[in-house]
């Protein structure tokens, strides 16, 4: 049975808010219209998606399963629309995503030189959307920093390119400022300005050391490198970054030191494995040649 994407979007709004009134407001439609659409969707699917009673609205087991599956379906639908809109302009566009600190000029220029009629664009991504931008069609290939979660890796082709050391960035007046290298244990009592799973070595040693006192490792969530470095400079905590990122964002009020006893950051080229495009294969070869050649 074909899924109605409009009704699927309505379902996702109700699943997010678990309130038909708030979901209707978010969708800019009347609540009775939304209720009718959801009932019609349940009739089409022949399953109940929500339990509704005086206490509120809750997802059924079927609704929870659809919620988990629907996000990928809607993202893929948006990717198809983006590719169609780009194709309709008459000029083929190939877009490359890259993370802060990575220089992708070499393979980008090489692809442009090989295809003068091709518009080769670049798009800066971050930790939060380096895979999402592939899924929704904003980019064709992306230079990503590993590791990726199993969910993010699903359906992706990955071509390893290179590794680089990880460094800690601290305020200029920090006790570790001026050191060239440190060990991860030196950071056990620090506030980490990123998700602990991004630095599992810190997470594990901090948890072990602080379990003796009952304290929990402290992290502060921030969304961009710029935000993290502002907080570091202000004495709010420290951040662990790939060396090239720290170098790219060098500033006088912070210092960095290589962490000698944790593994390096890995960089890979990623794309949707289902995409059959000779340009992707060509760009992948150019990227491998760029990063594996001397210098």
C-alpha positions as CSV (number, residue, x, y, z in Angstrom):
1,X,0.0,0.0,0.0
2,X,1.2,3.5,-0.9
3,X,1.9,5.9,2.0
4,X,0.3,9.3,1.8
5,X,3.3,11.6,2.6
6,X,1.0,14.5,3.6
7,X,-0.8,12.3,6.2
8,X,2.6,11.0,7.3
9,X,3.7,14.5,8.1
10,X,0.5,15.1,10.0
11,X,1.2,11.9,12.0
12,X,4.7,13.0,12.8
13,X,3.5,16.3,14.1
14,X,1.0,14.6,16.5
15,X,3.7,12.1,17.5
16,X,6.0,14.9,18.4
17,X,3.5,17.0,20.4
18,X,1.2,14.2,21.6
19,X,-1.5,16.8,21.5
20,X,-3.8,17.4,18.6
21,X,-4.3,21.1,19.4
22,X,-0.5,21.9,19.5
23,X,0.2,19.7,16.4
24,X,-2.6,21.5,14.5
25,X,-1.1,24.9,15.4
26,X,2.4,23.8,14.3
27,X,0.9,22.6,11.0
28,X,-1.3,25.7,10.6
29,X,-4.4,23.7,10.1
30,X,-7.6,23.4,12.1
31,X,-7.7,20.7,14.8
32,X,-10.8,19.0,13.5
33,X,-9.2,18.7,10.1
34,X,-6.1,17.1,11.6
35,X,-8.2,14.7,13.6
36,X,-10.0,13.6,10.5
37,X,-6.8,13.2,8.6
38,X,-5.3,11.0,11.3
39,X,-8.4,8.8,11.5
40,X,-8.3,8.5,7.7
41,X,-4.6,7.5,7.9
42,X,-5.4,4.8,10.5
43,X,-8.2,3.5,8.3
44,X,-5.8,3.3,5.3
45,X,-3.1,1.6,7.3
46,X,-5.7,-0.6,9.1
47,X,-3.9,0.0,12.5
48,X,-4.4,2.3,15.4
49,X,-1.6,4.8,15.8
50,X,-2.7,6.7,18.9
51,X,-4.5,5.9,22.1
52,X,-6.8,8.8,22.9
53,X,-8.5,9.3,26.3
54,X,-9.2,12.0,28.8
55,X,-5.7,11.9,30.1
56,X,-4.2,12.7,26.7
57,X,-2.7,11.2,23.6
58,X,-0.1,8.4,23.4
59,X,1.4,6.4,20.7
60,X,0.4,2.8,20.3
61,X,3.1,0.1,19.6
62,X,2.2,0.5,15.9
63,X,2.5,4.3,16.2
64,X,5.9,4.1,17.8
65,X,7.1,1.8,15.0
66,X,5.8,4.2,12.4
67,X,7.4,7.1,14.2
68,X,10.8,5.4,14.0
69,X,10.5,4.6,10.3
70,X,8.8,7.7,9.1
71,X,11.7,10.1,9.7
72,X,13.8,8.3,7.2
73,X,11.0,8.1,4.7
74,X,10.3,11.9,4.9
75,X,14.0,12.7,4.6
76,X,14.3,10.6,1.5
77,X,11.3,12.2,0.0
78,X,12.8,15.6,0.6
79,X,16.0,14.4,-1.0
80,X,14.2,13.3,-4.1
81,X,12.5,16.7,-4.3
82,X,15.8,18.6,-3.9
83,X,17.4,16.5,-6.7
84,X,14.4,17.1,-9.0
85,X,14.5,20.8,-8.4
86,X,18.3,20.9,-9.1
87,X,17.8,18.8,-12.3
88,X,15.0,21.1,-13.5
89,X,17.4,24.1,-13.6
90,X,19.2,22.7,-16.6
91,X,22.7,22.8,-15.1
92,X,23.9,19.8,-13.3
93,X,25.1,20.6,-9.7
94,X,27.4,18.4,-7.6
95,X,27.6,19.5,-3.9
96,X,30.4,18.5,-1.5
97,X,30.0,18.7,2.3
98,X,32.9,19.3,4.6
99,X,33.5,19.6,8.3
100,X,35.4,22.6,9.9
101,X,39.1,22.4,9.5
102,X,39.1,20.2,6.5
103,X,40.4,21.6,3.2
104,X,38.7,20.1,0.2
105,X,39.8,22.5,-2.5
106,X,42.0,20.0,-4.3
107,X,39.5,17.4,-5.3
108,X,36.8,20.0,-5.8
109,X,38.9,22.0,-8.3
110,X,40.0,18.7,-10.0
111,X,36.3,17.7,-10.6
112,X,35.5,21.2,-11.9
113,X,38.4,21.0,-14.3
114,X,37.3,17.6,-15.6
115,X,33.7,18.7,-16.1
116,X,33.6,22.4,-17.2
117,X,29.8,22.3,-17.6
118,X,29.3,20.9,-14.0
119,X,28.5,23.3,-11.2
120,X,30.5,22.0,-8.2
121,X,29.5,23.6,-4.9
122,X,30.6,23.1,-1.3
123,X,28.6,23.2,1.9
124,X,30.0,23.4,5.5
125,X,28.4,20.9,7.8
126,X,28.8,20.2,11.6
127,X,28.7,17.2,13.9
128,X,24.9,17.4,14.1
129,X,24.2,17.4,10.3
130,X,27.1,15.9,8.5
131,X,25.0,12.8,7.8
132,X,21.6,14.6,7.7
133,X,22.7,16.8,4.8
134,X,23.4,13.6,2.8
135,X,20.1,12.0,3.7
136,X,18.0,15.1,2.7
137,X,19.8,15.7,-0.6
138,X,21.6,19.0,0.3
139,X,24.9,17.4,-0.7
140,X,26.1,14.5,-2.8
141,X,29.2,13.5,-0.9
142,X,30.5,14.5,2.4
143,X,33.9,14.6,4.2
144,X,32.8,13.2,7.6
145,X,34.5,12.7,10.9
146,X,34.2,9.3,12.5
147,X,32.8,7.6,14.4
148,X,29.3,7.6,13.2
149,X,26.5,5.9,15.2
150,X,25.2,2.6,13.7
151,X,22.0,4.5,12.8
152,X,24.0,7.2,10.9
153,X,26.1,4.6,9.1
154,X,23.1,2.7,7.8
155,X,22.9,2.9,4.1
156,X,26.1,4.9,3.7
157,X,29.2,4.0,1.7
158,X,32.4,5.1,3.4
159,X,35.9,5.6,2.0
160,X,38.6,6.1,4.6
161,X,40.9,9.1,3.8
162,X,43.2,9.9,6.7
163,X,43.6,10.3,10.5
164,X,44.8,13.1,12.6
165,X,45.6,13.7,16.3
166,X,43.0,15.0,18.8
167,X,43.9,17.9,21.0
168,X,42.3,19.5,24.1
169,X,41.6,23.2,23.9
170,X,41.8,25.1,27.3
171,X,41.7,28.8,28.4
172,X,45.0,30.7,28.0
173,X,45.3,30.9,31.8
174,X,44.5,27.2,32.4
175,X,46.8,25.0,34.4
176,X,47.5,22.9,31.3
177,X,48.1,25.9,29.0
178,X,51.5,25.8,27.5
179,X,51.9,22.0,27.6
180,X,52.6,20.3,24.2
181,X,51.1,17.0,25.2
182,X,48.9,15.7,28.0
183,X,47.2,12.5,29.0
184,X,43.4,12.0,29.1
185,X,43.5,11.5,32.9
186,X,44.6,15.1,33.2
187,X,41.1,16.1,32.0
188,X,39.1,13.9,34.4
189,X,38.0,16.8,36.6
190,X,37.2,19.2,33.8
191,X,33.9,20.2,32.4
192,X,33.5,18.8,28.9
193,X,31.8,21.1,26.4
194,X,30.5,18.4,24.1
195,X,28.5,15.1,24.4
196,X,30.6,12.6,26.5
197,X,30.1,9.9,23.8
198,X,32.1,12.2,21.4
199,X,35.1,11.5,23.7
200,X,34.5,8.1,25.2
201,X,38.0,7.9,26.7
202,X,37.2,11.0,28.8
203,X,33.8,9.7,29.7
204,X,35.1,6.3,30.9
205,X,38.0,7.7,33.0
206,X,35.9,10.6,34.4
207,X,33.1,8.2,35.4
208,X,35.5,5.9,37.1
209,X,37.4,8.6,39.1
210,X,34.3,10.4,40.1
211,X,32.4,7.3,41.2
212,X,34.6,7.4,44.3
213,X,33.0,10.6,45.4
214,X,29.5,10.1,44.0
215,X,29.9,13.1,41.6
216,X,28.9,12.8,38.0
217,X,31.1,13.9,35.0
218,X,30.0,17.4,34.0
219,X,29.3,18.2,30.4
220,X,27.7,21.3,28.8
221,X,26.0,20.9,25.4
222,X,27.0,23.4,22.7
223,X,26.2,23.3,19.0
224,X,29.1,24.8,17.1
225,X,32.9,25.0,17.3
226,X,32.6,28.8,17.6
227,X,30.2,28.4,20.7
228,X,32.5,25.8,22.2
229,X,35.6,28.0,21.9
230,X,33.8,31.0,23.3
231,X,32.9,29.0,26.4
232,X,36.4,27.6,26.7
233,X,37.9,31.2,26.5
234,X,35.4,32.2,29.2
235,X,36.6,29.5,31.6
236,X,33.4,27.3,31.3
237,X,35.2,24.1,30.4
238,X,37.4,22.4,27.8
239,X,36.8,20.8,24.4
240,X,38.5,18.0,22.5
241,X,38.9,18.6,18.8
242,X,40.7,17.2,15.8
243,X,44.0,19.0,15.4
244,X,43.0,20.6,12.0
245,X,39.8,22.1,13.6
246,X,41.7,23.6,16.5
247,X,44.3,25.0,14.1
248,X,41.6,26.5,11.8
249,X,40.0,28.2,14.8
250,X,43.2,29.4,16.5
251,X,42.7,32.4,18.7
252,X,44.8,34.2,21.3
253,X,42.7,33.4,24.4
254,X,42.9,29.6,24.2
255,X,45.7,27.1,24.0
256,X,45.8,23.5,22.7
257,X,47.7,20.4,23.6
258,X,47.9,17.0,21.9
259,X,46.3,14.1,23.9
260,X,48.9,11.4,23.7
261,X,47.1,8.4,24.9
262,X,43.8,8.4,22.9
263,X,43.2,7.4,19.3
264,X,43.2,9.8,16.4
265,X,40.2,11.3,14.7
266,X,39.4,9.5,11.4
267,X,38.1,11.3,8.3
268,X,36.2,9.5,5.6
269,X,34.3,10.4,2.4
270,X,30.6,9.3,2.7
271,X,27.7,9.1,0.3
272,X,24.4,7.3,0.0
273,X,25.2,3.8,-1.1
274,X,22.0,3.6,-3.1
275,X,23.0,6.5,-5.3
276,X,24.4,5.2,-8.6
277,X,26.3,8.2,-9.9
278,X,29.6,8.0,-11.8
279,X,30.5,11.5,-10.5
280,X,30.5,10.2,-6.9
281,X,32.9,7.4,-7.9
282,X,35.1,9.9,-9.7
283,X,35.2,12.4,-6.8
284,X,36.0,9.6,-4.4
285,X,39.1,8.7,-6.4
286,X,40.1,12.3,-6.6
287,X,39.7,12.6,-2.8
288,X,41.7,9.5,-2.1
289,X,44.5,10.7,-4.5
290,X,44.6,14.1,-2.7
291,X,44.9,12.7,0.8
292,X,47.2,9.8,0.1
293,X,49.7,11.6,-2.0
294,X,52.9,12.9,-0.3
295,X,52.4,16.4,1.1
